[in-house]
Amino acid sequence: MMIGSSNKRLMSDINVTPFVDVMLVLLIIFMVTAPMMVQGVNVSLPETTAQPLPSEKEHLIVTIDQKGQVHISNYPVAMESLRHKLSKILEGRSDREVYLRADKKIPYGNVVKVMAEIKAAGVEKLGMVTVPIDETPADR
């Protein structure tokens, strides 16, 4: 038996504490920022008696807000580049279908200009988004 011998084995365990710390910080960051990512463009839609269409897939939506700014899926787009950007987006899609959400206070002429740009981009089907008359503003 050797007196005073030291155990010189290497420690092979990995310290995961820093990894867990980083993961928890990332989790908190994503939890805080995720609700901000789902906010859309605030638009007061016109009312109609038409019933909503059933749908399982996500549609491409062009929005005209109260200030007349055009958005494609909540991303602002200049009117001059709307046709080009829509054409690029539609290249990778099997359905060439777009839905237009226009604030009810926007002049009809501006809505028609946006509709013309959408059709010029090669859209085969253009739908208008409205809300039912009996729906309250808080439900929108």
Short mmCIF file of the C-alpha atoms (twelve columns), coordinates in Angstrom:
data_MODEL
# 
_entry.id   MODEL 
# 
loop_
_atom_site.group_PDB 
_atom_site.id 
_atom_site.type_symbol 
_atom_site.label_atom_id 
_atom_site.label_alt_id 
_atom_site.label_comp_id 
_atom_site.label_asym_id 
_atom_site.label_seq_id 
_atom_site.Cartn_x 
_atom_site.Cartn_y 
_atom_site.Cartn_z 
_atom_site.pdbx_PDB_model_num 
ATOM 1   C CA . MET A 1   0.000   0.000  0.000   1 
ATOM 2   C CA . MET A 2   1.368   3.368  -0.989  1 
ATOM 3   C CA . ILE A 3   0.988   6.162  1.470   1 
ATOM 4   C CA . GLY A 4   0.345   9.645  0.102   1 
ATOM 5   C CA . SER A 5   -0.486  8.510  -3.393  1 
ATOM 6   C CA . SER A 6   -2.784  10.827 -5.269  1 
ATOM 7   C CA . ASN A 7   -5.547  9.790  -7.562  1 
ATOM 8   C CA . LYS A 8   -4.613  11.240 -10.971 1 
ATOM 9   C CA . ARG A 9   -7.633  10.147 -12.992 1 
ATOM 10  C CA . LEU A 10  -9.147  12.584 -15.473 1 
ATOM 11  C CA . MET A 11  -12.625 13.845 -14.835 1 
ATOM 12  C CA . SER A 12  -14.766 12.965 -17.851 1 
ATOM 13  C CA . ASP A 13  -18.040 14.620 -16.808 1 
ATOM 14  C CA . ILE A 14  -19.249 17.625 -18.795 1 
ATOM 15  C CA . ASN A 15  -20.398 20.631 -16.821 1 
ATOM 16  C CA . VAL A 16  -23.842 21.453 -18.249 1 
ATOM 17  C CA . THR A 17  -24.649 24.335 -15.910 1 
ATOM 18  C CA . PRO A 18  -23.513 27.089 -18.353 1 
ATOM 19  C CA . PHE A 19  -25.446 25.380 -21.155 1 
ATOM 20  C CA . VAL A 20  -28.636 25.298 -19.070 1 
ATOM 21  C CA . ASP A 21  -28.144 28.966 -18.127 1 
ATOM 22  C CA . VAL A 22  -27.879 29.992 -21.785 1 
ATOM 23  C CA . MET A 23  -30.921 27.904 -22.755 1 
ATOM 24  C CA . LEU A 24  -33.029 29.483 -20.009 1 
ATOM 25  C CA . VAL A 25  -32.028 32.981 -21.116 1 
ATOM 26  C CA . LEU A 26  -32.950 32.123 -24.724 1 
ATOM 27  C CA . LEU A 27  -36.267 30.678 -23.576 1 
ATOM 28  C CA . ILE A 28  -37.106 33.896 -21.721 1 
ATOM 29  C CA . ILE A 29  -36.137 36.016 -24.740 1 
ATOM 30  C CA . PHE A 30  -38.378 33.978 -27.052 1 
ATOM 31  C CA . MET A 31  -41.255 34.053 -24.580 1 
ATOM 32  C CA . VAL A 32  -41.070 37.846 -24.411 1 
ATOM 33  C CA . THR A 33  -40.677 38.459 -28.166 1 
ATOM 34  C CA . ALA A 34  -43.130 35.841 -29.490 1 
ATOM 35  C CA . PRO A 35  -46.306 37.832 -28.663 1 
ATOM 36  C CA . MET A 36  -44.878 40.841 -30.498 1 
ATOM 37  C CA . MET A 37  -44.395 38.831 -33.674 1 
ATOM 38  C CA . VAL A 38  -48.081 38.002 -34.174 1 
ATOM 39  C CA . GLN A 39  -49.367 41.558 -34.175 1 
ATOM 40  C CA . GLY A 40  -50.925 42.522 -37.472 1 
ATOM 41  C CA . VAL A 41  -51.823 45.734 -39.229 1 
ATOM 42  C CA . ASN A 42  -54.731 47.540 -37.571 1 
ATOM 43  C CA . VAL A 43  -57.508 47.870 -40.148 1 
ATOM 44  C CA . SER A 44  -61.184 48.722 -39.741 1 
ATOM 45  C CA . LEU A 45  -62.802 46.357 -42.253 1 
ATOM 46  C CA . PRO A 46  -66.093 47.048 -44.029 1 
ATOM 47  C CA . GLU A 47  -69.118 45.081 -42.871 1 
ATOM 48  C CA . THR A 48  -71.187 42.690 -44.983 1 
ATOM 49  C CA . THR A 49  -73.848 40.003 -44.629 1 
ATOM 50  C CA . ALA A 50  -71.733 37.432 -46.524 1 
ATOM 51  C CA . GLN A 51  -70.746 34.298 -44.624 1 
ATOM 52  C CA . PRO A 52  -67.062 33.478 -44.041 1 
ATOM 53  C CA . LEU A 53  -65.511 30.888 -46.335 1 
ATOM 54  C CA . PRO A 54  -64.144 27.703 -44.754 1 
ATOM 55  C CA . SER A 55  -60.395 27.419 -45.126 1 
ATOM 56  C CA . GLU A 56  -57.647 25.086 -43.956 1 
ATOM 57  C CA . LYS A 57  -54.680 26.748 -45.637 1 
ATOM 58  C CA . GLU A 58  -52.947 30.049 -44.971 1 
ATOM 59  C CA . HIS A 59  -53.658 32.716 -47.576 1 
ATOM 60  C CA . LEU A 60  -51.540 35.531 -48.947 1 
ATOM 61  C CA . ILE A 61  -53.078 38.765 -47.649 1 
ATOM 62  C CA . VAL A 62  -52.465 42.288 -48.940 1 
ATOM 63  C CA . THR A 63  -53.575 45.009 -46.521 1 
ATOM 64  C CA . ILE A 64  -54.211 48.731 -46.996 1 
ATOM 65  C CA . ASP A 65  -54.142 50.452 -43.600 1 
ATOM 66  C CA . GLN A 66  -55.817 53.698 -42.474 1 
ATOM 67  C CA . LYS A 67  -52.902 55.776 -43.782 1 
ATOM 68  C CA . GLY A 68  -53.024 54.153 -47.228 1 
ATOM 69  C CA . GLN A 69  -49.833 52.132 -46.639 1 
ATOM 70  C CA . VAL A 70  -49.808 48.758 -48.424 1 
ATOM 71  C CA . HIS A 71  -48.637 45.615 -46.597 1 
ATOM 72  C CA . ILE A 72  -48.004 42.064 -47.809 1 
ATOM 73  C CA . SER A 73  -48.547 39.682 -44.889 1 
ATOM 74  C CA . ASN A 74  -47.945 42.500 -42.354 1 
ATOM 75  C CA . TYR A 75  -44.733 43.735 -44.057 1 
ATOM 76  C CA . PRO A 76  -44.911 47.292 -45.480 1 
ATOM 77  C CA . VAL A 77  -44.398 47.558 -49.250 1 
ATOM 78  C CA . ALA A 78  -44.139 50.622 -51.474 1 
ATOM 79  C CA . MET A 79  -46.910 50.842 -54.077 1 
ATOM 80  C CA . GLU A 80  -44.271 50.972 -56.829 1 
ATOM 81  C CA . SER A 81  -42.794 47.613 -55.820 1 
ATOM 82  C CA . LEU A 82  -46.066 45.812 -54.994 1 
ATOM 83  C CA . ARG A 83  -46.412 44.128 -58.399 1 
ATOM 84  C CA . HIS A 84  -42.795 42.923 -58.458 1 
ATOM 85  C CA . LYS A 85  -42.839 41.581 -54.895 1 
ATOM 86  C CA . LEU A 86  -46.163 39.805 -55.382 1 
ATOM 87  C CA . SER A 87  -44.866 38.218 -58.600 1 
ATOM 88  C CA . LYS A 88  -41.819 36.893 -56.744 1 
ATOM 89  C CA . ILE A 89  -43.940 35.537 -53.883 1 
ATOM 90  C CA . LEU A 90  -46.400 33.858 -56.248 1 
ATOM 91  C CA . GLU A 91  -43.630 32.113 -58.223 1 
ATOM 92  C CA . GLY A 92  -43.258 29.522 -55.488 1 
ATOM 93  C CA . ARG A 93  -46.965 28.955 -54.865 1 
ATOM 94  C CA . SER A 94  -49.327 26.537 -56.545 1 
ATOM 95  C CA . ASP A 95  -52.375 28.727 -55.877 1 
ATOM 96  C CA . ARG A 96  -52.289 32.228 -57.314 1 
ATOM 97  C CA . GLU A 97  -54.832 33.534 -54.830 1 
ATOM 98  C CA . VAL A 98  -54.640 36.795 -52.845 1 
ATOM 99  C CA . TYR A 99  -57.011 38.357 -50.324 1 
ATOM 100 C CA . LEU A 100 -57.245 42.140 -49.955 1 
ATOM 101 C CA . ARG A 101 -57.946 43.751 -46.569 1 
ATOM 102 C CA . ALA A 102 -58.678 47.445 -47.034 1 
ATOM 103 C CA . ASP A 103 -59.653 49.873 -44.291 1 
ATOM 104 C CA . LYS A 104 -63.196 51.103 -44.887 1 
ATOM 105 C CA . LYS A 105 -62.046 54.739 -44.697 1 
ATOM 106 C CA . ILE A 106 -59.650 54.385 -47.653 1 
ATOM 107 C CA . PRO A 107 -60.962 56.044 -50.852 1 
ATOM 108 C CA . TYR A 108 -62.319 53.528 -53.353 1 
ATOM 109 C CA . GLY A 109 -59.933 54.792 -56.039 1 
ATOM 110 C CA . ASN A 110 -56.911 53.803 -53.943 1 
ATOM 111 C CA . VAL A 111 -58.347 50.335 -53.379 1 
ATOM 112 C CA . VAL A 112 -58.894 49.918 -57.130 1 
ATOM 113 C CA . LYS A 113 -55.277 50.951 -57.835 1 
ATOM 114 C CA . VAL A 114 -54.010 48.285 -55.442 1 
ATOM 115 C CA . MET A 115 -56.382 45.738 -56.991 1 
ATOM 116 C CA . ALA A 116 -55.013 46.567 -60.451 1 
ATOM 117 C CA . GLU A 117 -51.422 46.072 -59.234 1 
ATOM 118 C CA . ILE A 118 -52.367 42.751 -57.646 1 
ATOM 119 C CA . LYS A 119 -54.007 41.518 -60.856 1 
ATOM 120 C CA . ALA A 120 -51.020 42.738 -62.909 1 
ATOM 121 C CA . ALA A 121 -48.762 40.577 -60.719 1 
ATOM 122 C CA . GLY A 122 -50.471 37.495 -62.146 1 
ATOM 123 C CA . VAL A 123 -53.025 36.801 -59.434 1 
ATOM 124 C CA . GLU A 124 -55.783 34.526 -60.733 1 
ATOM 125 C CA . LYS A 125 -58.185 34.927 -57.813 1 
ATOM 126 C CA . LEU A 126 -58.595 38.101 -55.730 1 
ATOM 127 C CA . GLY A 127 -60.856 38.051 -52.680 1 
ATOM 128 C CA . MET A 128 -61.987 40.896 -50.441 1 
ATOM 129 C CA . VAL A 129 -61.849 40.508 -46.648 1 
ATOM 130 C CA . THR A 130 -64.808 41.872 -44.660 1 
ATOM 131 C CA . VAL A 131 -66.403 41.292 -41.257 1 
ATOM 132 C CA . PRO A 132 -69.994 40.210 -40.539 1 
ATOM 133 C CA . ILE A 133 -72.382 43.046 -39.648 1 
ATOM 134 C CA . ASP A 134 -73.380 41.516 -36.298 1 
ATOM 135 C CA . GLU A 135 -69.753 41.171 -35.108 1 
ATOM 136 C CA . THR A 136 -68.750 43.688 -32.450 1 
ATOM 137 C CA . PRO A 137 -65.544 45.764 -32.850 1 
ATOM 138 C CA . ALA A 138 -64.002 44.063 -29.791 1 
ATOM 139 C CA . ASP A 139 -64.205 40.675 -31.567 1 
ATOM 140 C CA . ARG A 140 -62.170 41.830 -34.557 1 
# 
